Amino acid sequence: MEPVTIGEELLEERRRRRLAGDPRITPEGRELLLRMTTGDLMDEFQAALDADAAADPALGGHDTDDEI
């Protein structure tokens, strides 16, 4: 077996966690997230994101230098 650096071990652990999913999300929460991002709630979710982006200059990508 080839020696592995600590950085490579950390990257592998991160990859394993990412592939396993977030354990803090319940199955019901995962279902809701899928509905919001790809299902029947997608349009409402996008509208809420758009409203947040329009209301907050930092989120909307507006230049905030003039406001400081």
C-alpha positions as CSV (number, residue, x, y, z in Angstrom):
1,M,0.0,0.0,0.0
2,E,1.2,3.5,-0.9
3,P,1.8,6.0,1.9
4,V,-0.9,8.7,2.2
5,T,-0.4,12.2,3.4
6,I,-2.6,13.8,6.1
7,G,-4.0,16.1,3.5
8,E,-5.0,13.2,1.3
9,E,-6.6,11.5,4.3
10,L,-8.6,14.6,5.1
11,L,-9.8,14.9,1.5
12,E,-10.8,11.3,1.4
13,E,-12.8,11.7,4.6
14,R,-14.5,14.8,3.2
15,R,-15.4,12.9,0.0
16,R,-16.8,10.0,2.0
17,R,-19.0,12.3,4.1
18,R,-20.2,14.2,1.0
19,L,-21.2,11.0,-0.7
20,A,-22.9,9.7,2.4
21,G,-25.1,12.8,2.7
22,D,-25.6,15.1,5.7
23,P,-26.6,13.1,8.7
24,R,-28.3,16.2,10.3
25,I,-31.0,16.1,7.6
26,T,-33.9,13.8,8.4
27,P,-35.6,11.8,5.6
28,E,-38.6,14.2,5.8
29,G,-36.2,17.2,5.6
30,R,-34.5,15.6,2.6
31,E,-37.9,15.1,0.9
32,L,-38.8,18.7,1.5
33,L,-35.5,20.0,0.1
34,L,-36.0,17.9,-3.0
35,R,-39.5,19.3,-3.5
36,M,-38.2,22.9,-3.0
37,T,-35.3,22.5,-5.5
38,T,-36.7,20.2,-8.1
39,G,-40.3,19.4,-7.4
40,D,-43.7,21.1,-6.9
41,L,-42.3,23.8,-4.6
42,M,-39.5,24.9,-7.0
43,D,-41.3,28.0,-8.3
44,E,-42.2,29.3,-4.8
45,F,-38.7,28.6,-3.6
46,Q,-37.1,30.4,-6.6
47,A,-39.5,33.4,-6.1
48,A,-38.4,33.6,-2.4
49,L,-34.8,33.5,-3.4
50,D,-35.3,36.2,-6.0
51,A,-37.0,38.4,-3.4
52,D,-34.2,37.9,-0.9
53,A,-31.6,38.7,-3.6
54,A,-33.5,41.9,-4.6
55,A,-33.9,43.0,-1.0
56,D,-30.3,42.4,0.2
57,P,-27.6,44.2,-1.9
58,A,-24.9,41.7,-0.7
59,L,-26.9,38.7,-1.9
60,G,-28.1,40.4,-5.1
61,G,-24.6,41.2,-6.3
62,H,-25.1,44.9,-6.2
63,D,-22.1,47.2,-5.6
64,T,-22.3,48.3,-1.9
65,D,-19.3,50.6,-1.9
66,D,-21.6,53.6,-2.4
67,E,-23.6,52.7,0.7
68,I,-20.6,52.7,3.1
